[in-house]
Amino acid sequence: MQNEQTIQPKISVGISNKHVHISKEDLEILFGEGYELTKKVDLVQPGQFASNETITIRGPKGEFENVRILGPVRKESQVEISLTDSFRLGVKAPIKESGDLEVTPGLELVGPNGTVNLEKGTIVALRHIHMSPKQAEVFGVKDKEIVEVETFGERKVILGNVLVRVSEQFELEMHLDTDEANACALKNKDYVVLRKSNN
């Protein structure tokens, strides 16, 4: 069985530090009317990039400065943090799929031109794998399926509750937050192997 697992194609790991996805409306409040994000570096997922723009995110108990905005702009603003970050900020951010913002706490976003008080939108992103439809065929999985992955190295573990996200716009990559990556001793560009969940 172990041999069957190790011949699975390797999935590269991308570690997500705290970051913000911003709406056009909120971007203009934070940086000024007509402002557009400027690209710092492209991300693995096509069309997505880390911008040069950073802001402060502020909660009831604390704040983080220089939190990067990822582009392009979205319909709704969303803040992605780790559980450790949520303790410092003083909010109870639920573990959710990106884009599922119902029943989530808000935060104060502070930019050079203004402040936005989000009523909702703060989450701990559910660990997930991006892949194209062709890659999904190779792995034998479907969009929204929950799987397990096996990590390697000094802290080899099996991670459950991994969401599969399939789209023509995606490239193969697993996203973990910093808490999860540190617990597994994973770095960017390390790899994991997919396992079918027993659930």
Order of alpha helices (4+ residues) and beta strands (2+ residues): alpha-beta-beta-alpha-beta-beta-beta-beta-alpha-beta-beta-beta-beta-beta-alpha-beta-beta-beta-alpha-beta
